[in-house]
Amino acid sequence: LVPVQVTLIPLFLIFAKIGWIDTHLPLIVPGVLLNAYGIFLLRQFMINIPDSYLEAAKIDGANHPTIYLHIMLPLVKPALITLGLFSFIINWNNYLPQLIFINSESKFTIPLIINTFRDAYQFNWGPQMAAATISVIPIILIFLFTQKYFIQGIATTGLKG
């Protein structure tokens, strides 16, 4: 719940010590593992799952890992896919951490490449707008493939048990 700008310097120092600067790992790992929004989203989704499913599994003799793998994960799949979609969109368009952690031009991400279309005296609108349009294509494709689960997740969170 702390803004990214506040944590950039400590994260840079940590990533420099473990040798992750100028790699894509500092862009992927914090977005996946340090996601407070994801914790709240999944917690609220899991609270809405009726306890009768868990009680029936316990009566049938299932242990906690079995309950988690065979009951909870299939029920939480729409929320996990929604969280994955949100995380991908947020990290795909994130500019500042990419600017800080990546130094070599060969490893630039799309927002950094789009930024290279401008220089100190001139702004190339045509190539920049074309690159921005092309950069939206992966987000649209991923949304189209996950739309069913995304809508299912929204629909089931509004139901009372």
PyRosetta script that sets phi, psi and omega in degrees:
from pyrosetta import init, pose_from_sequence

init()
pose = pose_from_sequence("LVPVQVTLIPLFLIFAKIGWIDTHLPLIVPGVLLNAYGIFLLRQFMINIPDSYLEAAKIDGANHPTIYLHIMLPLVKPALITLGLFSFIINWNNYLPQLIFINSESKFTIPLIINTFRDAYQFNWGPQMAAATISVIPIILIFLFTQKYFIQGIATTGLKG")
pose.set_psi(1, 3.8)
pose.set_omega(1, 177.2)
pose.set_phi(2, -93.1)
pose.set_psi(2, 137.3)
pose.set_omega(2, 179.7)
pose.set_phi(3, -59.8)
pose.set_psi(3, 148.8)
pose.set_omega(3, -177.6)
pose.set_phi(4, -60.9)
pose.set_psi(4, -35.5)
pose.set_omega(4, -177.2)
pose.set_phi(5, -61.9)
pose.set_psi(5, -30.1)
pose.set_omega(5, -179.9)
pose.set_phi(6, -72.6)
pose.set_psi(6, -32.3)
pose.set_omega(6, -174.7)
pose.set_phi(7, -95.5)
pose.set_psi(7, 0.0)
pose.set_omega(7, -174.8)
pose.set_phi(8, -64.1)
pose.set_psi(8, -44.6)
pose.set_omega(8, -178.1)
pose.set_phi(9, -66.9)
pose.set_psi(9, -48.7)
pose.set_omega(9, 176.2)
pose.set_phi(10, -60.7)
pose.set_psi(10, -39.9)
pose.set_omega(10, 178.0)
pose.set_phi(11, -64.7)
pose.set_psi(11, -39.0)
pose.set_omega(11, 178.3)
pose.set_phi(12, -62.2)
pose.set_psi(12, -43.2)
pose.set_omega(12, 179.2)
pose.set_phi(13, -64.0)
pose.set_psi(13, -41.7)
pose.set_omega(13, 178.7)
pose.set_phi(14, -65.5)
pose.set_psi(14, -48.0)
pose.set_omega(14, -178.3)
pose.set_phi(15, -66.6)
pose.set_psi(15, -30.9)
pose.set_omega(15, 176.3)
pose.set_phi(16, -67.3)
pose.set_psi(16, -38.0)
pose.set_omega(16, 179.7)
pose.set_phi(17, -67.5)
pose.set_psi(17, -33.9)
pose.set_omega(17, -178.6)
pose.set_phi(18, -95.9)
pose.set_psi(18, 4.0)
pose.set_omega(18, 173.1)
pose.set_phi(19, 78.8)
pose.set_psi(19, 29.9)
pose.set_omega(19, -178.3)
pose.set_phi(20, -97.8)
pose.set_psi(20, -4.1)
pose.set_omega(20, 179.8)
pose.set_phi(21, -67.5)
pose.set_psi(21, 141.3)
pose.set_omega(21, -177.0)
pose.set_phi(22, 67.5)
pose.set_psi(22, 30.5)
pose.set_omega(22, 169.4)
pose.set_phi(23, -129.8)
pose.set_psi(23, 171.5)
pose.set_omega(23, 178.7)
pose.set_phi(24, -87.5)
pose.set_psi(24, -5.7)
pose.set_omega(24, -179.0)
pose.set_phi(25, -60.4)
pose.set_psi(25, -41.5)
pose.set_omega(25, 178.8)
pose.set_phi(26, -66.2)
pose.set_psi(26, -16.3)
pose.set_omega(26, 177.6)
pose.set_phi(27, -86.8)
pose.set_psi(27, -27.8)
pose.set_omega(27, -175.1)
pose.set_phi(28, -93.0)
pose.set_psi(28, -50.8)
pose.set_omega(28, -170.8)
pose.set_phi(29, -61.7)
pose.set_psi(29, -50.6)
pose.set_omega(29, 179.4)
pose.set_phi(30, -64.2)
pose.set_psi(30, -34.3)
pose.set_omega(30, 179.6)
pose.set_phi(31, -67.3)
pose.set_psi(31, -27.7)
pose.set_omega(31, -178.8)
pose.set_phi(32, -92.4)
pose.set_psi(32, -46.1)
pose.set_omega(32, -172.7)
pose.set_phi(33, -89.2)
pose.set_psi(33, -28.7)
pose.set_omega(33, -175.7)
pose.set_phi(34, -109.3)
pose.set_psi(34, 59.4)
pose.set_omega(34, -174.1)
pose.set_phi(35, -115.3)
pose.set_psi(35, 92.6)
pose.set_omega(35, -178.8)
pose.set_phi(36, -65.8)
pose.set_psi(36, -35.8)
pose.set_omega(36, 177.7)
pose.set_phi(37, -60.7)
pose.set_psi(37, -39.4)
pose.set_omega(37, 179.3)
pose.set_phi(38, -64.1)
pose.set_psi(38, -38.3)
pose.set_omega(38, 178.5)
pose.set_phi(39, -62.7)
pose.set_psi(39, -46.3)
pose.set_omega(39, -179.8)
pose.set_phi(40, -66.8)
pose.set_psi(40, -40.6)
pose.set_omega(40, 180.0)
pose.set_phi(41, -62.6)
pose.set_psi(41, -48.0)
pose.set_omega(41, -179.1)
pose.set_phi(42, -68.5)
pose.set_psi(42, -36.5)
pose.set_omega(42, 178.4)
pose.set_phi(43, -62.3)
pose.set_psi(43, -47.4)
pose.set_omega(43, -179.6)
pose.set_phi(44, -64.8)
pose.set_psi(44, -35.0)
pose.set_omega(44, 178.3)
pose.set_phi(45, -68.6)
pose.set_psi(45, -41.5)
pose.set_omega(45, -178.7)
pose.set_phi(46, -70.3)
pose.set_psi(46, -28.8)
pose.set_omega(46, 177.4)
pose.set_phi(47, -64.9)
pose.set_psi(47, -32.9)
pose.set_omega(47, -178.0)
pose.set_phi(48, -78.1)
pose.set_psi(48, -8.1)
pose.set_omega(48, 176.9)
pose.set_phi(49, -75.7)
pose.set_psi(49, 128.2)
pose.set_omega(49, -177.4)
pose.set_phi(50, -61.5)
pose.set_psi(50, 141.0)
pose.set_omega(50, 179.2)
pose.set_phi(51, -68.5)
pose.set_psi(51, -17.7)
pose.set_omega(51, -178.1)
pose.set_phi(52, -63.4)
pose.set_psi(52, -31.1)
pose.set_omega(52, 176.4)
pose.set_phi(53, -63.3)
pose.set_psi(53, -45.8)
pose.set_omega(53, -178.3)
pose.set_phi(54, -68.8)
pose.set_psi(54, -40.9)
pose.set_omega(54, 179.5)
pose.set_phi(55, -64.7)
pose.set_psi(55, -40.1)
pose.set_omega(55, 178.6)
pose.set_phi(56, -64.7)
pose.set_psi(56, -38.3)
pose.set_omega(56, 178.6)
pose.set_phi(57, -67.5)
pose.set_psi(57, -38.9)
pose.set_omega(57, 178.5)
pose.set_phi(58, -66.3)
pose.set_psi(58, -38.6)
pose.set_omega(58, 178.2)
pose.set_phi(59, -64.8)
pose.set_psi(59, -35.9)
pose.set_omega(59, 178.5)
pose.set_phi(60, -75.3)
pose.set_psi(60, -5.0)
pose.set_omega(60, 175.7)
pose.set_phi(61, 95.7)
pose.set_psi(61, 15.0)
pose.set_omega(61, -179.7)
pose.set_phi(62, -77.7)
pose.set_psi(62, 140.2)
pose.set_omega(62, 175.7)
pose.set_phi(63, -88.8)
pose.set_psi(63, 176.9)
pose.set_omega(63, -174.3)
pose.set_phi(64, -62.3)
pose.set_psi(64, -44.6)
pose.set_omega(64, 177.4)
pose.set_phi(65, -61.8)
pose.set_psi(65, -37.2)
pose.set_omega(65, 178.3)
pose.set_phi(66, -66.1)
pose.set_psi(66, -42.4)
pose.set_omega(66, 177.7)
pose.set_phi(67, -61.2)
pose.set_psi(67, -43.0)
pose.set_omega(67, -178.8)
pose.set_phi(68, -65.6)
pose.set_psi(68, -47.4)
pose.set_omega(68, -175.0)
pose.set_phi(69, -73.2)
pose.set_psi(69, -38.0)
pose.set_omega(69, -171.5)
pose.set_phi(70, -101.9)
pose.set_psi(70, -14.1)
pose.set_omega(70, -179.7)
pose.set_phi(71, -118.0)
pose.set_psi(71, -55.7)
pose.set_omega(71, -174.3)
pose.set_phi(72, -69.3)
pose.set_psi(72, -47.4)
pose.set_omega(72, -177.6)
pose.set_phi(73, -60.5)
pose.set_psi(73, -45.2)
pose.set_omega(73, 176.8)
pose.set_phi(74, -63.6)
pose.set_psi(74, -33.9)
pose.set_omega(74, 179.6)
pose.set_phi(75, -73.7)
pose.set_psi(75, -28.8)
pose.set_omega(75, -176.4)
pose.set_phi(76, -93.5)
pose.set_psi(76, -0.6)
pose.set_omega(76, -176.7)
pose.set_phi(77, -54.7)
pose.set_psi(77, -43.0)
pose.set_omega(77, 177.4)
pose.set_phi(78, -61.7)
pose.set_psi(78, -38.1)
pose.set_omega(78, 179.0)
pose.set_phi(79, -69.5)
pose.set_psi(79, -37.6)
pose.set_omega(79, 177.8)
pose.set_phi(80, -65.3)
pose.set_psi(80, -40.7)
pose.set_omega(80, 179.2)
pose.set_phi(81, -68.6)
pose.set_psi(81, -39.1)
pose.set_omega(81, 175.9)
pose.set_phi(82, -62.5)
pose.set_psi(82, -44.1)
pose.set_omega(82, 177.8)
pose.set_phi(83, -63.3)
pose.set_psi(83, -40.9)
pose.set_omega(83, 176.9)
pose.set_phi(84, -62.1)
pose.set_psi(84, -41.0)
pose.set_omega(84, 178.1)
pose.set_phi(85, -64.2)
pose.set_psi(85, -47.4)
pose.set_omega(85, 178.4)
pose.set_phi(86, -61.3)
pose.set_psi(86, -44.5)
pose.set_omega(86, -179.0)
pose.set_phi(87, -64.0)
pose.set_psi(87, -40.7)
pose.set_omega(87, 179.2)
pose.set_phi(88, -63.3)
pose.set_psi(88, -45.5)
pose.set_omega(88, -178.8)
pose.set_phi(89, -64.0)
pose.set_psi(89, -43.9)
pose.set_omega(89, -179.3)
pose.set_phi(90, -64.4)
pose.set_psi(90, -45.3)
pose.set_omega(90, -177.8)
pose.set_phi(91, -75.9)
pose.set_psi(91, -27.5)
pose.set_omega(91, 178.4)
pose.set_phi(92, -65.6)
pose.set_psi(92, -39.0)
pose.set_omega(92, -176.4)
pose.set_phi(93, -95.4)
pose.set_psi(93, 2.3)
pose.set_omega(93, -177.0)
pose.set_phi(94, -73.1)
pose.set_psi(94, 124.4)
pose.set_omega(94, -173.8)
pose.set_phi(95, -102.5)
pose.set_psi(95, -46.5)
pose.set_omega(95, -171.6)
pose.set_phi(96, -63.4)
pose.set_psi(96, -48.8)
pose.set_omega(96, 178.0)
pose.set_phi(97, -62.1)
pose.set_psi(97, -34.6)
pose.set_omega(97, 178.4)
pose.set_phi(98, -65.7)
pose.set_psi(98, -38.0)
pose.set_omega(98, 178.6)
pose.set_phi(99, -66.8)
pose.set_psi(99, -35.4)
pose.set_omega(99, -177.7)
pose.set_phi(100, -78.4)
pose.set_psi(100, -43.8)
pose.set_omega(100, -170.1)
pose.set_phi(101, -89.7)
pose.set_psi(101, -18.3)
pose.set_omega(101, -177.5)
pose.set_phi(102, -111.1)
pose.set_psi(102, 127.5)
pose.set_omega(102, -177.5)
pose.set_phi(103, -109.5)
pose.set_psi(103, -38.2)
pose.set_omega(103, -174.8)
pose.set_phi(104, -85.8)
pose.set_psi(104, 140.7)
pose.set_omega(104, -176.6)
pose.set_phi(105, -65.8)
pose.set_psi(105, -25.8)
pose.set_omega(105, -179.3)
pose.set_phi(106, -70.4)
pose.set_psi(106, -17.9)
pose.set_omega(106, -179.6)
pose.set_phi(107, -106.8)
pose.set_psi(107, 8.5)
pose.set_omega(107, -179.5)
pose.set_phi(108, -59.0)
pose.set_psi(108, 143.1)
pose.set_omega(108, 174.3)
pose.set_phi(109, -91.5)
pose.set_psi(109, 175.8)
pose.set_omega(109, -173.3)
pose.set_phi(110, -60.8)
pose.set_psi(110, -44.8)
pose.set_omega(110, 177.2)
pose.set_phi(111, -59.9)
pose.set_psi(111, -35.2)
pose.set_omega(111, 178.1)
pose.set_phi(112, -71.5)
pose.set_psi(112, -36.5)
pose.set_omega(112, 177.5)
pose.set_phi(113, -66.5)
pose.set_psi(113, -41.2)
pose.set_omega(113, 178.3)
pose.set_phi(114, -61.6)
pose.set_psi(114, -36.2)
pose.set_omega(114, 179.2)
pose.set_phi(115, -67.6)
pose.set_psi(115, -23.9)
pose.set_omega(115, 179.6)
pose.set_phi(116, -73.0)
pose.set_psi(116, -10.9)
pose.set_omega(116, 178.8)
pose.set_phi(117, -76.8)
pose.set_psi(117, -0.7)
pose.set_omega(117, 176.7)
pose.set_phi(118, -116.9)
pose.set_psi(118, 152.6)
pose.set_omega(118, 174.4)
pose.set_phi(119, -131.3)
pose.set_psi(119, -171.1)
pose.set_omega(119, -172.4)
pose.set_phi(120, -67.7)
pose.set_psi(120, -28.3)
pose.set_omega(120, -172.2)
pose.set_phi(121, -116.1)
pose.set_psi(121, -10.9)
pose.set_omega(121, -172.6)
pose.set_phi(122, -143.7)
pose.set_psi(122, 146.9)
pose.set_omega(122, 179.0)
pose.set_phi(123, -121.0)
pose.set_psi(123, 111.2)
pose.set_omega(123, -178.0)
pose.set_phi(124, -84.6)
pose.set_psi(124, 92.0)
pose.set_omega(124, -175.1)
pose.set_phi(125, -67.3)
pose.set_psi(125, -40.4)
pose.set_omega(125, -176.5)
pose.set_phi(126, -60.1)
pose.set_psi(126, -58.1)
pose.set_omega(126, 179.3)
pose.set_phi(127, -62.9)
pose.set_psi(127, -33.9)
pose.set_omega(127, -179.4)
pose.set_phi(128, -68.7)
pose.set_psi(128, -41.1)
pose.set_omega(128, 178.9)
pose.set_phi(129, -69.6)
pose.set_psi(129, -36.0)
pose.set_omega(129, 176.5)
pose.set_phi(130, -64.8)
pose.set_psi(130, -43.0)
pose.set_omega(130, 178.6)
pose.set_phi(131, -65.8)
pose.set_psi(131, -39.2)
pose.set_omega(131, 178.4)
pose.set_phi(132, -64.9)
pose.set_psi(132, -39.1)
pose.set_omega(132, 177.9)
pose.set_phi(133, -65.5)
pose.set_psi(133, -43.2)
pose.set_omega(133, 178.8)
pose.set_phi(134, -66.5)
pose.set_psi(134, -32.7)
pose.set_omega(134, -178.6)
pose.set_phi(135, -69.4)
pose.set_psi(135, -17.5)
pose.set_omega(135, 179.5)
pose.set_phi(136, -82.0)
pose.set_psi(136, -21.0)
pose.set_omega(136, -175.3)
pose.set_phi(137, -57.1)
pose.set_psi(137, -46.8)
pose.set_omega(137, 178.4)
pose.set_phi(138, -61.1)
pose.set_psi(138, -36.6)
pose.set_omega(138, 179.3)
pose.set_phi(139, -65.5)
pose.set_psi(139, -43.0)
pose.set_omega(139, 179.4)
pose.set_phi(140, -64.5)
pose.set_psi(140, -43.1)
pose.set_omega(140, 179.8)
pose.set_phi(141, -63.6)
pose.set_psi(141, -44.0)
pose.set_omega(141, 179.3)
pose.set_phi(142, -64.3)
pose.set_psi(142, -40.0)
pose.set_omega(142, 178.0)
pose.set_phi(143, -64.2)
pose.set_psi(143, -41.3)
pose.set_omega(143, 179.9)
pose.set_phi(144, -62.9)
pose.set_psi(144, -37.1)
pose.set_omega(144, 179.6)
pose.set_phi(145, -75.5)
pose.set_psi(145, -26.3)
pose.set_omega(145, -178.2)
pose.set_phi(146, -106.0)
pose.set_psi(146, 7.0)
pose.set_omega(146, -175.7)
pose.set_phi(147, -59.5)
pose.set_psi(147, -39.6)
pose.set_omega(147, -179.0)
pose.set_phi(148, -59.6)
pose.set_psi(148, -46.9)
pose.set_omega(148, -179.2)
pose.set_phi(149, -71.8)
pose.set_psi(149, -35.3)
pose.set_omega(149, 179.0)
pose.set_phi(150, -61.8)
pose.set_psi(150, -48.6)
pose.set_omega(150, 179.5)
pose.set_phi(151, -68.3)
pose.set_psi(151, -37.1)
pose.set_omega(151, 177.0)
pose.set_phi(152, -62.6)
pose.set_psi(152, -40.7)
pose.set_omega(152, 178.6)
pose.set_phi(153, -64.6)
pose.set_psi(153, -40.5)
pose.set_omega(153, 178.4)
pose.set_phi(154, -68.4)
pose.set_psi(154, -41.5)
pose.set_omega(154, -177.6)
pose.set_phi(155, -67.0)
pose.set_psi(155, -40.4)
pose.set_omega(155, -175.9)
pose.set_phi(156, -79.0)
pose.set_psi(156, -19.2)
pose.set_omega(156, 178.4)
pose.set_phi(157, -75.7)
pose.set_psi(157, -18.7)
pose.set_omega(157, 179.5)
pose.set_phi(158, -88.5)
pose.set_psi(158, -5.3)
pose.set_omega(158, -176.9)
pose.set_phi(159, -87.5)
pose.set_psi(159, 143.7)
pose.set_omega(159, 173.9)
pose.set_phi(160, -98.7)
pose.set_psi(160, 139.4)
pose.set_omega(160, -175.8)
pose.set_phi(161, -82.9)
pose.dump_pdb("model.pdb")
